[in-house]
């Protein structure tokens, strides 16, 4: 299984970006898809996640600004990021945790919020 993330880039404060992560291969239909981020000198943190049943979870710092969604048929997870702030600058990683304990990570995509 491979996860391919895309959509990162440079954006001004207040702007928007949409990240996508497509999984190739066979993954259990019971899973949790999520986005993590890691800023320089900081620990990797959970940004948002969505279960295969559609339940979502967000870090307090992104609530109301970011929206996670998924297309289970395509094994793809998205992260719509609005009202971006400089402190959102980080490498964003997608993750799929599948029933049975399989844990998959994408390669990371850089998001830079700067004027």
C-alpha positions as CSV (number, residue, x, y, z in Angstrom):
1,X,0.0,0.0,0.0
2,X,1.3,3.4,-0.9
3,X,-0.1,6.8,0.0
4,X,0.5,9.7,-2.4
5,X,-0.1,13.2,-0.9
6,X,-0.4,16.3,-3.0
7,X,-1.6,19.9,-2.8
8,X,0.9,21.6,-0.6
9,X,2.5,24.9,-1.5
10,X,3.0,28.5,-0.6
11,X,0.0,30.6,0.4
12,X,-0.5,34.0,2.0
13,X,-2.1,34.3,5.5
14,X,-5.8,34.0,5.2
15,X,-5.6,31.9,2.1
16,X,-6.7,28.3,1.4
17,X,-5.2,25.1,0.2
18,X,-6.7,21.6,-0.4
19,X,-4.6,18.6,0.3
20,X,-5.3,15.2,-1.2
21,X,-4.0,11.8,-0.4
22,X,-4.7,8.7,-2.5
23,X,-4.0,5.2,-1.3
24,X,-3.1,2.5,-3.8
25,X,-3.5,-1.1,-2.9
26,X,-6.0,-3.0,-0.8
27,X,-6.9,-1.5,2.6
28,X,-9.4,-2.8,5.0
29,X,-12.7,-1.0,4.6
30,X,-12.6,-0.4,8.3
31,X,-10.1,2.3,8.9
32,X,-9.2,5.8,10.1
33,X,-7.7,8.3,7.6
34,X,-5.9,11.3,9.0
35,X,-3.6,14.2,8.5
36,X,-0.7,15.0,10.7
37,X,1.8,17.8,10.6
38,X,5.2,18.5,11.8
39,X,6.7,21.9,12.0
40,X,10.5,22.5,12.3
41,X,11.6,21.6,15.8
42,X,8.3,20.3,16.9
43,X,6.7,17.0,17.3
44,X,4.3,15.5,14.8
45,X,0.8,16.2,15.7
46,X,-2.7,15.1,14.6
47,X,-4.5,17.7,12.6
48,X,-7.7,15.9,11.6
49,X,-9.0,12.4,11.1
50,X,-12.1,10.7,9.7
51,X,-13.3,7.2,10.2
52,X,-14.6,5.0,7.5
53,X,-18.0,5.6,9.1
54,X,-17.6,9.4,8.7
55,X,-16.8,10.5,12.2
56,X,-14.3,13.3,12.3
57,X,-11.9,14.7,14.9
58,X,-9.9,17.9,14.8
59,X,-7.1,19.5,16.7
60,X,-8.3,22.5,18.6
61,X,-6.0,24.8,16.7
62,X,-7.7,24.0,13.4
63,X,-11.4,23.7,14.4
64,X,-13.6,25.9,12.3
65,X,-10.9,26.4,9.7
66,X,-10.0,22.9,8.4
67,X,-12.3,20.2,7.0
68,X,-11.4,16.6,6.5
69,X,-13.3,14.4,4.1
70,X,-12.9,11.2,2.3
71,X,-14.0,9.2,-0.7
72,X,-14.0,5.6,0.5
73,X,-14.5,4.2,-2.9
74,X,-11.4,5.9,-4.1
75,X,-9.4,5.4,-0.8
76,X,-8.7,9.1,-0.9
77,X,-8.7,11.6,2.0
78,X,-8.8,15.4,1.7
79,X,-8.0,18.3,3.9
80,X,-9.5,21.6,3.1
81,X,-7.6,24.3,4.8
82,X,-9.1,27.8,5.1
83,X,-8.0,31.0,6.9
84,X,-4.5,29.7,7.0
85,X,-2.1,31.2,9.5
86,X,1.7,31.3,9.6
87,X,1.6,28.8,12.5
88,X,0.0,26.3,10.1
89,X,3.3,26.1,8.3
90,X,4.5,22.5,8.4
91,X,5.0,19.3,6.5
92,X,1.7,17.6,6.3
93,X,1.5,13.8,6.3
94,X,-1.5,11.6,5.5
95,X,-2.0,8.4,7.4
96,X,-4.3,5.4,7.2
97,X,-4.7,3.2,10.2
98,X,-6.6,0.0,9.1
99,X,-8.4,-2.7,11.0
100,X,-5.9,-5.3,11.9
101,X,-3.2,-2.8,12.9
102,X,-1.8,-1.8,9.6
103,X,-0.5,1.7,9.7
104,X,0.4,3.5,6.4
105,X,2.0,6.9,5.9
106,X,2.4,9.2,2.9
107,X,5.6,11.0,2.0
108,X,4.6,14.4,3.3
109,X,3.7,17.7,1.5
110,X,5.0,21.1,2.6
111,X,2.6,23.8,3.4
112,X,4.1,27.3,3.9
113,X,2.0,30.2,5.0
114,X,3.8,33.4,4.5
115,X,3.4,36.9,3.1
